Amino acid sequence: MSEVASICFRIKLLLVLLISGIGAFGQCPNSAFMHREWFRMKAQASSRIKLEQLRTQWLRCHIPQDSIYSELLGELALQYYLKGNFPATKQFAEAAIQTTKHDVPSLKAKHLYRYGAYLIEMNQGQKAQQILQESIRVSRQSKQLEWAAAASYQLSYLQHSFGDYQSALNSATEGVHFARLAKKLDSELESSYQQAQALMELNRLEEAQVVITSLLEVTRKYPNLLTWAYYKLAAEISRQCQEYSASRAYLQQATELLTPNQTDAQVSIATVAGLLAENEYKFTQARQQYEKALTIAQNPHAKARLYTLLGKLALKQGDYSSALQLINKGIKSIIPSYVENQSTNPIAKVIQSIYRKEYLFTLIKQKASVELLIYKQKPTAQNLAQALATFATADQMVDYMRMSHEATESKLLWRNYTHLLYEQAIEASFLQRNAPLAFYYLEKSRAVLLNDRLNELNANQKLSPQLAEKELYFRAQEEDLLKKLEPETPGSVAYTRLSNQLLNQHEAQQAFIESLRKSNPAYFQYRYDNQVPSITTIQQKLLAKDQAFVSYFLGDDAIYAIGITPDKTVLRKLPLTGFNHEADQFLKLCSSPDLRKKEVQQLQKTGYQLYRRLVTPLRLHSPRMIISLDGAFLPFEAFSNSPTQPNAYLVHQQAFSYTYSARFLLRERPVSSWQKPFLGMAPEQFSASLKQSNLPGSAQSLTDIAESIPFAQTKTHQSATKATFLSEAPDFRILQLFTHADAHVSDHTEPVLYFADSALKLSELNINRPFRTQLLVLSACQTGLGTNQTGEGVFSLARGFAALGIPSTVTTLWSVQDQATYTLVEHFYQQLSEGLPQDIALQRAKVQWLNAQEYQLPYYWAALIQIGSTTPIENPSVIPAYAGIAAGVILVIIGLLMYRKRTATKVPHP
């Protein structure tokens, strides 16, 4: 019986092998058979187990791993992803990409797109971004743009999750463009949705309404499973536009489209309904909506947002204990291991691993605010220490999030979000009487984008000349393409061509940066440096014995001021009420050339009020003052120290200079000993298309200045062109510009500087090689004015040049009077030639001018201010003189040698 059983078993085994296509003697099916099996299984939506069996047979029989095999791997990756097996998903997705042949780029783009989407779910955002960008590149190469459209949508979603809303908008716009070319309506709708969402986050609500309205018009004809989300977004945009009736109508339409099992959608709609109720002061209704959503919410980020909103409602009712409990529950929804009590905060390692950090950041920031309120209610050292610990965690999160933001617009938006955080952190430090910590937060809040830009310049110095030049080339190319793309109509041939060039450029740039990350670690160390100088560093490395550094933070509730001298530090909380009115009125009066008697008295009164508000409380009497003011600069030298005495300007007692931050002054800059000494430019007349008035006398004033500087070069009249400035200016130690500028900016314009033939925009400064200039004198109207960005200061021409690494700038705060400016600048150079620090040189120039004038209104003399390093400028004649002497000595030596040689080779007469 055993032999019969054995024979039966062998027969069954043979049948199984024959059915599966494998011969009795180790024979295997050919590729055609395996391809047919794949297509059959694909059509029947076969299970993962059958797909695994097919893959095993493929490998066992050594069937060529062609594009069909790659599709099989891709399908297995999808099956494992749907099962939640992420390690297997990653394994098969990477294998699918690796086995795809170069001659099938559309398949590779598909695999890359899917892998990028999987990585997003795996919370591997940085890698997902690289993979999705590669998918777009490969898809465009193959001209199979459906995957470029899909990847652009996912990339936009990812960038939105980073809080980089401008980059998200850019990617979504590209996604719409690709989808239209590929005629993929679903992809177009998805990217349009991301467009509207990013515009809303950027507070560009009118544009967001246009996009979402167009999207809804399409979905009325071609509805899909996400139509409810489009109506929900329309409701949110309408709510933010304060169109509450429209918002309710959109919410109703979104609700009607839902099915009972769409719990995530129900949570999202209920959240917007709660926000709408809050806007209409229906707080009980709002809380009910949030609590209702919380009972069914499963997504941790949705839960976190709901706990945040409930915590805010508790705060409004003054229930700090409940608010803190809700916030801690929100943190735990994102970090399950978090212990819900007041005395703990998430650690750095955990924070870095969090996906969508903005949800956690909002909770941590809110927790710090509540803890500060608890301290005010019960002022114990422990409560204040806990609040400061949470502020430190929030500050750490700001650094992590900032590194993931690429677009300037996104960075500025988050600077606005963090302003209140830093105000409260400074307040908590003040309450603890902790001046060093208050100074730390004040500096962290100040000119971060400028610091980032200068970090980038320092980082580039760690590169070889070839790599640094290549890095600048990429930036220049990108700026040039963006400028060309701006006037083109979307969808036109030119727009498509330039868009493709821009995408190619961006991909090449990203690949270059990634190569630098691996080969030049020092580059990235400097690139992302965010160290803040200590008060001790300021005292030891920045200040001279006669100097004081004063930094002001303008909050929503108070002004905080820190005064630092070489031997003491003063921290003060100053009243904010009335300050903005005083500052605006003072600047208006200062910038007026003709004032009536009452207006002169008002100028003196306002100048004295500002003196009493900003200067007197610090009790600093240093003859030299460095002012770091949050927001627009004020001319402190025009303040009055007497309410009644005419012309009692501070300039008579103190020299003032200004800075964007202490970090800006302490930044190490390379010293080049062979710069050319001086370049001055004075167009005097301008091209008719520029519509600028002539500046008579400017060329002569420039000539007079240049005569006292050996080897000075000047460009006047038609030779003072924009191209000349861009090509020659970076190599000069001192730059002097007598010209016009325009700082009356709007959302679509920027500060410009005029040359004889054309205008130079602020953004165009970024595309040129770094400047080696030590001092730039902008004797033009309003070069210190621009758009005031919260926490960053004024985006002016002066700041633009500072971002190029120029340490010192003399600039103007309002439209200046020509002849007075010429005289002041000439006096300034005379004082500089004596080796004086720049702030003292400018002070003496102003006092010299005032002493010669009967009519002493600030309009004529106070507009010029010095920003940055006050270090004396090395005498421009020193290096050329030494060079001349050296050359002369060399010529003499050569002459002597030649003479001796001729003498030695002479043959004596017989």
LUMSE-233096 format. One record per residue (C-alpha): x, y, z; residue in three letters. Coordinates in steps of 0.001 Angstrom, whole numbers, padded with zeros to 6 digits, always signed. Example, Ala and Ser with C-alpha at 12.3 -4.5 7.8 and 13.67 -1.06 7.14 Angstrom:
+012300-004500+007800ala +013670-001060+007140ser 
This chain:
+000000+000000+000000met +002805+002408+000761ser +004218+001973-002763glu +000786+002654-004319val +000381+005754-002148ala +003810+006955-003240ser +002937+006531-006919ile -000353+008439-006442cys +001475+011283-004742phe +003963+011572-007619arg +001140+011661-010170ile -000632+014450-008255lys +002594+016413-008001leu +003203+016050-011732leu -000313+017346-012483leu +000214+020352-010240val +003479+021174-011956leu +001927+020801-015396leu -000976+023048-014484ile +001360+025723-013178ser +003241+025548-016461gly +006374+023822-015201ile +007493+020661-017001gly +008197+017355-015302ala +011908+017572-015971phe +012578+021141-014738gly +011235+022817-017867gln +009839+026382-017411cys +007375+028435-019429pro +008636+031154-021708asn +008195+034911-021324ser +005051+034982-023447ala +003315+032540-021096phe +004315+034580-018039met +003089+037776-019707his -000282+036155-020412arg -000506+035010-016793glu +000189+038546-015583trp -002478+040096-017799phe -004974+037409-016768arg -004324+038013-013070met -004466+041754-013566lys -007836+041509-015313ala -009193+039269-012557gln -007731+041456-009765ala -005999+038419-008363ser -004999+038258-004723ser -001604+039194-003368arg -000842+035504-002709ile -001326+034569-006370lys +000807+037526-007435leu +003550+036347-005058glu +003354+032852-006562gln +003746+034324-010048leu +006781+036370-008932arg +008353+033288-007308thr +007855+031289-010506gln +009333+034164-012526trp +012488+034142-010422leu +012763+030336-010235arg +012550+029999-013977cys +014922+032902-014636his +012446+034668-016879ile +013881+038030-018070pro +012925+040795-015665gln +011315+043056-018220asp +008726+045841-017961ser +005932+043300-017288ile +007861+041961-014323tyr +008346+045557-013153ser +004563+046058-013331glu +004089+042906-011252leu +006430+044294-008566leu +004582+047582-008633gly +001260+045819-008123glu +002699+043851-005204leu +003898+047117-003632ala +000368+048471-003946leu -001156+045327-002423gln +001190+045457+000571tyr +000504+049192+000963tyr -003242+048509+001116leu -002562+045851+003770lys -000539+048369+005808gly +002707+046401+005452asn +005027+049354+004827phe +008388+047501+004906pro +007185+045163+002139ala +005677+048139+000287thr +009049+049893+000309lys +010879+046729-000756gln +008706+046065-003808phe +008329+049729-004795ala +012113+050182-004898glu +012517+046887-006773ala +009922+048027-009335ala +011850+051232-009946ile +015201+049456-010219gln +013967+046825-012684thr +012261+049318-015004thr +014275+049670-018164lys +015413+053070-019397his +013464+052569-022608asp +010173+052591-020664val +010370+055982-018851pro +006600+056338-018485ser +006499+053147-016386leu +009361+054395-014236lys +007535+057707-013716ala +004467+055761-012580lys +006471+053677-010096his +008242+056773-008775leu +004927+058564-008333tyr +003422+055670-006412arg +006533+055269-004265tyr +006452+058976-003418gly +002803+058655-002377ala +003635+055625-000210tyr +006505+057493+001453leu +004174+060325+002403ile +002017+057822+004277glu +005160+056362+005847met +006033+059810+007237asn +009212+060052+005154gln +008527+063492+003728gly +012038+064531+002648gln +012621+061342+000690lys +009093+061515-000735ala +009846+064998-002056gln +012967+063785-003883gln +011142+060781-005371ile +008181+062872-006570leu +010495+065435-008169gln +012264+062592-009965glu +008888+061259-011155ser +008061+064665-012638ile +011436+064808-014381arg +011136+061313-015888val +007511+061875-016874ser +008352+065077-018717arg +011212+063370-020515gln +008881+060637-021707ser +006163+063198-022520lys +003697+061023-020585gln +002524+063932-018458leu -000233+062153-016552glu +002360+061029-013989trp +003899+064495-013832ala +000420+065821-013054ala -000200+063193-010380ala +003245+063670-008814ala +002861+067461-008795ser -000376+067086-006861tyr +001278+064826-004281gln +004267+067161-004062leu +001969+070119-003454ser +000180+068185-000725tyr +003517+067337+000874leu +004822+070909+000744gln +001542+072108+002223his +002075+069659+005094ser +005527+071217+005653phe +003897+074646+005912gly +005728+075735+002738asp +002572+077150+001190tyr +004226+079108-001610gln +006071+076021-002849ser +002804+074089-002553ala +001119+076708-004723leu +003915+076507-007302asn +003705+072707-007488ser -000105+072755-007713ala +000053+075292-010552thr +002458+073011-012407glu +000125+070090-011716gly -002792+071918-013321val -000607+072709-016313his +000539+069087-016755phe -002986+067723-016261ala -004390+069969-018975arg -001687+068909-021409leu -002339+065258-020547ala -006119+065838-020665lys -006553+064313-017204lys -009501+066093-015665leu -009324+064342-012284asp -005679+065355-011844ser -006509+068907-012875glu -009252+069104-010247leu -006972+067706-007534glu -004228+070230-008257ser -006749+073070-008533ser -007952+072122-005052tyr -004373+072329-003763gln -003998+075694-005504gln -007029+077129-003735ala -005918+075707-000401gln -002409+077164-000682ala -003772+080560-001720leu -006040+080534+001319met -003119+079743+003640glu -001144+082593+002055leu -004108+084876+002796asn -004627+085555-000907arg -008334+085058-000445leu -009629+086750-003588glu -007438+084539-005764glu -008487+081503-003754ala -012137+082333-004362gln -011562+082567-008119val -009892+079146-008214val -012457+077385-006019ile -015399+078934-007885thr -014010+077683-011192ser -013400+074270-009649leu -016990+074007-008428leu -018313+074936-011856glu -016445+072000-013383val -017497+069536-010679thr -021161+070398-011174arg -020791+068883-014646lys -018308+066182-013708tyr -018750+065306-009999pro -016317+062954-008297asn -015734+061447-004870leu -013948+064593-003656leu -016655+067079-004594thr -017637+067370-000931trp -014088+068519-000141ala -014291+071251-002768tyr -017478+072609-001189tyr -015923+072364+002270lys -012909+074395+001107leu -015221+076944-000506ala -016979+077239+002876ala -013660+077809+004656glu -012540+080470+002154ile -015914+082239+002413ser -015648+082130+006213arg -012255+083791+006137gln -013686+086397+003744cys -016407+086998+006405gln -019087+085860+003957glu -020854+083746+006541tyr -024102+083081+004649ser -022182+081734+001664ala -020048+079649+004008ser -023130+078015+005553arg -024575+077293+002104ala -021356+075591+000963tyr -021224+073533+004165leu -024792+072361+003567gln -023922+071271+000030gln -020823+069453+001281ala -022862+067625+003953thr -025483+066485+001448glu -022805+064765-000620leu -021527+062600+002236leu -022353+058986+003009thr -022590+057731+006632pro -019244+055925+006484asn -017218+059027+005442gln -016194+059860+008997thr -013067+061851+008085asp -015173+064071+005847ala -017761+064534+008573gln -015015+065573+010998val -013625+068088+008523ser -017030+069659+007837ile -017912+069804+011538ala -014618+071582+012235thr -015361+074314+009694val -018915+074584+011066ala -017443+075144+014539gly -015109+077847+013274leu -018029+079539+011542leu -020020+079455+014782ala -017062+081046+016602glu -016929+083848+014036asn -020592+084515+014758glu -019940+084454+018544tyr -021956+081247+019009lys -019398+079645+021309phe -021648+076955+022744thr -022575+075821+019245gln -018913+075867+018249ala -017939+073664+021197arg -020729+071213+020354gln -019468+070923+016778gln -015888+070280+017929tyr -016935+067715+020535glu -019189+065976+018031lys -016299+065763+015561ala -013958+064496+018262leu -016206+061508+019031thr -015757+060127+015508ile -012308+061489+014582ala -009647+058889+013889gln -006953+060919+012131asn -004421+062137+014748pro -003964+065513+013057his -007719+066092+012928ala -007870+065259+016635lys -004973+067598+017368ala -006708+070461+015619arg -009967+069828+017479leu -008203+069773+020844tyr -006482+073026+019866thr -009816+074669+019057leu -011453+073385+022237leu -008456+074652+024206gly -008931+078125+022704lys -012579+078119+023750leu -011580+077180+027292ala -009065+080033+027273leu -011776+082502+026275lys -013724+081400+029325gln -010660+081805+031556gly -010559+078079+032337asp -006776+077597+032110tyr -006772+074161+033742ser -009222+072703+031207ser -007357+074407+028362ala -004102+072777+029443leu -005735+069355+029731gln -007165+069646+026221leu -003826+070781+024807ile -002033+067835+026404asn -004601+065458+024910lys -003930+067045+021538gly -000195+066461+021919ile -000839+062851+022898lys -002985+062331+019799ser +000125+063096+017727ile +002683+061530+020085ile +001052+058464+021744pro +004003+058070+024139ser +003538+061591+025506tyr +002732+061786+029231val -000210+064126+029792glu +000950+066467+032520asn +002031+070073+032760gln +005675+069448+033605ser +006696+067607+030424thr +007316+068527+026794asn +008190+066359+023802pro +011928+065800+023345ile +013851+066934+020279ala +014309+063446+018811lys +010563+062846+018859val +009758+066293+017442ile +012105+065785+014487gln +010315+062573+013514ser +006846+064136+013523ile +004996+064460+010249tyr +003056+067707+009727arg +004835+069541+012507lys +002532+072573+012252glu -000166+070741+014233tyr +002235+069960+017063leu +003754+073448+016903phe +000341+075068+017326thr -000305+072942+020408leu +003127+073582+021940ile +002807+077321+021321lys -000662+077297+022881gln +000631+075278+025851lys +003345+077863+026516ala +000759+080687+026369ser -001526+078915+028847val +001352+078181+031218glu +002318+081856+031165leu -001282+082769+032037leu -001235+080206+034850ile +001919+081867+036186tyr +000235+085271+036136lys -002692+083763+038022gln -000412+081945+040462lys +003068+083526+040285pro +005415+080793+041452thr +008960+080179+040214ala +007983+076649+039182gln +005096+077855+036982asn +007309+080419+035253leu +010100+077899+034730ala +007602+075486+033146gln +006334+078178+030763ala +009900+079040+029733leu +010677+075352+029165ala +007709+075091+026796thr +008711+078272+024988phe +012137+076688+024463ala +010477+073623+022910thr +008374+075833+020619ala +011492+077776+019579asp +013210+074494+018761gln +010261+073554+016565met +010536+076860+014705val +014083+075907+013690asp +013021+072446+012510tyr +010120+073821+010470met +012117+076687+008967arg +014572+074255+007408met +011776+072649+005384ser +010523+075969+003949his +012030+076878+000598glu +009869+079750-000685ala +010427+083236+000773thr +006683+083883+000919glu +006204+080814+003128ser +009047+081872+005398lys +007538+085337+005809leu +004154+083841+006605leu +005635+081726+009388trp +007617+084720+010673arg +004245+086382+011182asn +002881+083287+012947tyr +005839+083158+015340thr +005853+086851+016279his +003406+086379+019179leu +005352+083341+020367leu +008525+085397+020717tyr +006688+088292+022338glu +005378+085972+025044gln +008765+084263+025431ala +010396+087679+025923ile +007665+088614+028418glu +008262+085406+030394ala +012019+086118+030387ser +011307+089664+031586phe +009137+088343+034409leu +012028+086084+035427gln +014382+089101+035152arg +016454+086997+032798asn +018039+089503+030402ala +020269+086938+028600pro +017253+084756+027760leu +015155+087765+026725ala +017989+088851+024420phe +018173+085339+022952tyr +014489+085377+021998tyr +014692+088939+020757leu +017551+088009+018430glu +015786+084801+017324lys +012834+086976+016265ser +014958+089406+014275arg +015877+089354+010559ala +015916+085559+010240val +015628+085587+006451leu +018538+088007+006177leu +020559+085728+008431asn +019632+082741+006249asp +020820+084574+003165arg +024132+085515+004775leu +024509+081934+006022asn +024176+080896+002416glu +026932+083302+001379leu +029205+081991+004137asn +028403+078424+003145ala +029327+079147-000458asn +032775+080221+000727gln +033278+076616+001854lys +032923+075528-001757leu +035627+075452-004368ser +035540+078387-006830pro +034099+076082-009491gln +031276+074806-007254leu +030519+078296-005908ala +030301+079621-009450glu +028004+076753-010418lys +025750+077432-007409glu +025428+081091-008406leu +024818+080094-012013tyr +021811+077981-011014phe +020306+080844-009047arg +020877+083312-011875ala +019284+080987-014419gln +016231+080414-012240glu +015727+084144-011651glu +016102+084839-015370asp +013532+082199-016361leu +011044+083396-013739leu +011373+086930-015061lys +010751+085753-018633lys +007814+083572-017581leu +005971+086311-015677glu +004422+088171-018661pro +003507+085026-020622glu -000050+083661-020780thr -000512+080229-019148pro -001008+077570-021794gly +000707+079540-024565ser +003605+078034-026511val +006076+080413-024892ala +004698+079718-021417tyr +004974+075945-021941thr +008504+076214-023303arg +009697+078437-020437leu +007910+076264-017852ser +009724+073205-019158asn +013054+075053-019050gln +012348+076165-015480leu +011489+072626-014389leu +014656+071283-016003asn +016646+074007-014283gln +015077+073277-010903his +015736+069546-011232glu +019365+070120-012131ala +019737+072527-009219gln +018222+070047-006749gln +020560+067317-007972ala +023512+069683-007537phe +022461+070609-003980ile +022008+066972-003072glu +025524+066229-004315ser +026831+069066-002119leu +025065+067588+000908arg +027158+064440+000541lys +030478+065883-000621ser +030614+069172+001344asn +029272+068733+004898pro +030852+072068+005931ala +028611+073789+003402tyr +025491+072585+005179phe +026947+073298+008615gln +027216+076989+007700tyr +024097+077011+005540arg +021792+076178+008467tyr +023663+077904+011285asp +021185+079494+013709asn +023410+080373+016629gln +022516+083521+018583val +025261+085660+020161pro +025172+086071+023926ser +025204+089359+025805ile +028781+088570+026842thr +029744+088186+023193thr +028178+091569+022416ile +030121+093178+025238gln +033454+091578+024405gln +033461+091415+020611lys +031134+094138+019363leu +031149+097169+021614leu +033844+099770+022006ala +034210+101440+025402lys +032065+104378+024312asp +029329+102309+022625gln +025947+100918+023667ala +023751+098410+021817phe +019969+098824+022185val +017451+096365+020752ser +013687+096933+020706tyr +010887+094398+020218phe +007502+095841+019228leu +004852+093449+020496gly +001089+093556+020417asp +000889+094648+024072asp +004220+096261+024938ala +007666+097302+023746ile +010611+095393+025201tyr +014034+097020+025185ala +017459+095645+026051ile +020376+098035+026450gly +023910+096614+026548ile +027123+098462+027364thr +030584+096945+027972pro +029856+096759+031710asp +026077+096470+032193lys +022770+095257+030754thr +019348+096869+031115val +016024+095117+030362leu +012882+097243+030270arg +009196+096840+029410lys +007946+100048+027783leu +004369+101194+027058pro +003119+100565+023535leu -000060+102681+023638thr +000293+105639+021303gly +003703+104611+019966phe +002654+103832+016390asn +000835+107175+016118his +003861+109048+017488glu +006284+107252+015168ala +004121+107826+012077asp +003593+111485+012931gln +007287+112001+013634phe +008366+110470+010305leu +005741+112511+008461lys +006970+115765+010004leu +010636+114839+009500cys +010079+114142+005814ser +008334+117484+005167ser +010490+120311+003717pro +008104+123112+004702asp +006602+123225+008189leu +004515+125961+009741arg +005310+127187+013230lys +002749+124853+014868lys +004101+121908+012912glu +007656+122718+014030val +006421+122754+017611gln +004620+119453+017037gln +007822+117967+015591leu +009739+119007+018694gln +007004+117696+020990lys +006766+114336+019224thr +010541+113981+019096gly +010687+114588+022834tyr +007879+112072+023484gln +009752+109386+021558leu +012937+110282+023428tyr +011121+109871+026754arg +009510+106606+025597arg +012452+104848+023971leu +015679+106387+025286val +015227+107825+028773thr +014037+104604+030535pro +017289+102825+029625leu +019453+105512+031277arg +022289+104957+028832leu +024514+107928+028122his +027050+106380+025764ser +028215+108819+023067pro +027767+106115+020418arg +024496+104169+020125met +023720+101123+017964ile +019956+100793+017448ile +018248+097548+016417ser +014594+098452+015964leu +011858+095960+015149asp +010161+097242+011988gly +010898+100502+010181ala +013901+102610+011210phe +013366+105872+013107leu +016029+108627+013007pro +016934+108723+016711phe +019392+111555+016050glu +016393+113785+015269ala +014760+113103+018647phe +014733+116075+020993ser +015968+115938+024590asn +014095+119112+025492ser +010370+119869+025198pro +010987+123588+024747thr +014504+124295+023470gln +014549+124562+019649pro +016836+122268+017673asn +017804+120227+020751ala +018524+117217+018559tyr +020297+114163+019976leu +022769+114302+017110val +024613+117009+019010his +025365+114607+021869gln +025375+111121+020358gln +026328+109291+017181ala +023708+106761+016043phe +024053+103731+013813ser +021475+101060+013044tyr +021416+097342+012414thr +019035+094560+011446tyr +020271+092371+014315ser +023306+091756+016491ala +024093+088698+014387arg +024416+090927+011339phe +027123+092994+013041leu +029047+090018+014434leu +029100+088032+011228arg +032590+087194+010046glu +033261+088434+006556arg +036215+087607+004324pro +038710+090445+003952val +040016+091041+000451ser +043067+093276+000504ser +043159+094079-003193trp +039730+095556-003880gln +039609+098603-006053lys +039211+101639-003787pro +036178+103621-004963phe +033466+103608-007609leu +030996+106450-007834gly +027983+106646-010167met +025862+109692-010933ala +023581+109429-013974pro +022321+113015-013517glu +019984+112542-016503gln +017774+109506-017085phe +016168+107747-020024ser +012797+109307-020866ala +011077+105928-020365ser +012054+105973-016671leu +010186+109250-016055lys +012736+110511-013517gln +013729+114131-012977ser +017319+115246-013497asn +019754+115527-010600leu +021774+118645-011479pro +024994+118972-009533gly +025292+115290-008622ser +028054+114563-011145ala +030076+117539-009921gln +029627+116513-006275ser +030813+113008-007148leu +033837+114450-008947thr +034710+116572-005903asp +034534+113505-003636ile +036598+111356-006007ala +039390+113927-006227glu +040319+113247-002605ser +040491+109466-003121ile +043492+108149-005086pro +042656+105768-007924phe +038910+106498-007601ala +036719+105699-010606gln +033549+107517-011557thr +030738+106847-013994lys +028605+109853-014763thr +025822+110734-017198his +025301+108028-019858gln +028136+105825-018587ser +026281+105268-015296ala +024319+102258-016547thr +022736+099339-014780lys +024940+096844-016624ala +028079+098724-015591thr +027000+098679-011971phe +026196+094952-011968leu +029428+093974-013675ser +031920+096289-011915glu +030497+097282-008519ala +031163+094023-006587pro +034950+094549-006761asp +035097+098023-005164phe +035730+098766-001488arg +033487+101852-001487ile +030437+102425-003695leu +028801+105840-003986gln +025492+106244-005835leu +023865+109601-006569phe +020558+108652-008186thr +016809+108147-007755his +015059+105252-006037ala +011439+104240-005615asp +010267+102474-002473ala +006492+102931-002888his +005843+099207-003202val +002645+097184-003448ser +001885+093464-003593asp +003186+093307-007149his +006068+095788-007131thr +009348+096102-005266glu +011971+098800-004524pro +013974+099927-007536val +017161+101925-008085leu +017499+104013-011250tyr +020490+104247-013545phe +020866+106291-016709ala +019371+103625-018970asp +017183+101390-016801ser +016032+100433-013304ala +017498+097826-010951leu +014923+095834-008951lys +015595+094617-005431leu +015181+090978-006519ser +017816+091386-009226glu +020502+091868-006606leu +020286+088165-005763asn +021543+086945-009106ile +024975+088577-008985asn +028241+087435-007495arg +028852+088378-003833pro +030031+091917-003193phe +033433+092562-001587arg +032322+096100-000814thr +032921+097471+002702gln +030752+100589+002416leu +027832+101486+000161leu +026489+105043+000190val +023011+105228-001377leu +022450+108952-001852ser +019035+108412-003368ala +015490+108935-002157cys +013942+106353+000174gln +016577+103645-000242thr +015891+102617+003356gly +012157+102223+002763leu +010156+099235+001551gly +007590+096716+002765thr +007716+096114+006511asn +007563+092364+007170gln +006711+091255+010712thr +009826+090024+012490gly +012020+090742+009482glu +012012+094518+009164gly +011810+096576+005999val +012569+094872+002695phe +014431+097871+001268ser +017222+098381-001244leu +019626+098845+001664ala +018578+095486+003086arg +018919+093897-000330gly +022544+095011-000514phe +023096+093821+003065ala +021945+090372+001934ala +024823+090384-000542leu +027262+090628+002349gly +027930+094375+002322ile +028572+095158+006013pro +027942+098928+005971ser +025384+101057+004157thr +024501+104730+004337val +020919+105035+003155thr +017960+107417+003206thr +014595+107285+004983leu +012681+109740+002801trp +012925+111845-000358ser +015973+113996+000211val +016858+117532-000852gln +019559+117323-003502asp +021974+120108-002538gln +021819+119364+001195ala +022529+115688+000471thr +025505+116496-001751tyr +026992+118665+001003thr +026339+116086+003745leu +027918+113280+001741val +030976+115417+000941glu +031371+116212+004657his +030974+112512+005448phe +033864+111516+003188tyr +036038+114274+004641gln +035448+112848+008129gln +036032+109278+006933leu +039409+110275+005488ser +040519+111120+009031glu +040076+107481+010033gly +036925+108001+012104leu +034331+105278+012683pro +031477+105624+010231gln +028836+106575+012801asp +030994+109379+014195ile +031897+110510+010684ala +028209+110809+009763leu +027374+112527+013073gln +030106+115129+012567arg +029002+115657+008973ala +025473+116387+010180lys +026630+118689+012975val +028916+120485+010513gln +025960+120997+008189trp +023669+122141+011043leu +026228+124638+012302asn +026221+126297+008888ala +022433+126473+008587gln +019831+128678+010156glu +016913+126527+009039tyr +017554+123127+010678gln +014544+120960+009867leu +015310+117182+009947pro +014093+116911+006342tyr +017409+118307+005129tyr +019880+116356+007262trp +018296+113440+009199ala +017268+111197+006275ala +020797+109813+005900leu +021435+106985+008386ile +024253+104480+008743gln +023299+100762+008904ile +025688+097998+009848gly +029331+097922+010847ser +030780+101261+011967thr +034390+100158+011528thr +036571+102905+010018pro +037140+102411+006321ile +040753+101690+005544glu +042322+104631+003757asn +041669+103873+000083pro +045073+105245-000874ser +047053+102865+001354val +047029+099728-000787ile +047501+101463-004136pro +050293+103542-002587ala +052048+100457-001242tyr +051509+098766-004559ala +053069+101757-006333gly +056045+101822-003981ile +056530+098075-004384ala +056329+098378-008143ala +058849+101212-008052gly +061270+099225-005920val +060959+096232-008237ile +061651+098406-011274leu +064745+099872-009596val +066027+096385-008708ile +065417+095126-012240ile +067203+098161-013609gly +070217+097604-011369leu +070398+093926-012296leu +070230+094700-015991met +072922+097342-015583tyr +075203+094913-013760arg +074549+092258-016380lys +075476+094606-019191arg +078586+095713-017301thr +079680+092131-016622ala +079307+091035-020247thr +081314+093911-021739lys +084520+092753-023489val +087551+094964-022568pro +089373+096759-025375his +092731+095281-026213pro 
